[in-house]
């Protein structure tokens, strides 16, 4: 199963305890409570479930769902 933009959004929302509809795809996720521990949690999940090869620094540098989608080569 490939990683999609909506899957990233759902996973981020789940990690933050929010509704996916409340998580914008183009805004800085740090403003919504995303911290480095949660980024690592998401990254490990995506590595395990979707064979993602991006590293933490890539995601931390641009913490927005749209930016991550291009880094994670989503479908």
N, C-alpha and C positions, 0 to 999 in steps of 0.2 A: 504494500500500500504506500503510495507516494504522499508526501507532505504537501498540503495545499495552504493557501493564504488563510482560508477559513479554519483549517485545523490549527494553524499557528495561533490564530485569534482565540479559538476555543481553549487551547492549552494555556495561553497566557491568562485568560479570564479565570480558568480553573485554579491556576497557581495563585492568583490574587483574590480569589473568593468573590469574583464579580460576574455579572452577566456578560456574555460576549458582545451583546449589542452596546454595552457601555464602554467598550474598549475600542477607541479609534485606531485605524490602521496607519495613520500618518502622523501621529503625535508621539512625543517622547514618553516611553513607558515608565521612566523613573518618576514622572509626575503622577503616575497612577499607583505608585508604591512598589514598583519592581526594583529589587536590589540584586546585588551580585550573587547571593545564595540562590535566589529564585532563577536567575539566568542560568546558573550551573545546573539546577534541577531540570529546567526545560531542555538544556543542551544534552544532558545525559539521557533524558527520555527520547529525544529525537535521534540521538546516536543509536540507541537500542532499537527503537521502533521503525526508524526510517533511514538508517545508514548515513546520517548526516556527518559530514567531515569538517564542518566549520569549527573554529576554535572560539574560546571564550572572548578573547580580545576583539575578534570580528564583531561579535554580537554586542559587546559592551560599548564599542565605539559608536555605534548607531542604533540605539535602543528604540526602534520603531518597527512595527510589523511589516510595513512595506519594504523597509530596508532589509529586514531579515529574509523576506521572501526572495529577494534577488540573491542574497548570499547563500541561501539554503537550496537554491535551484528547485523551487516548488513548481508543481504542475497546475 
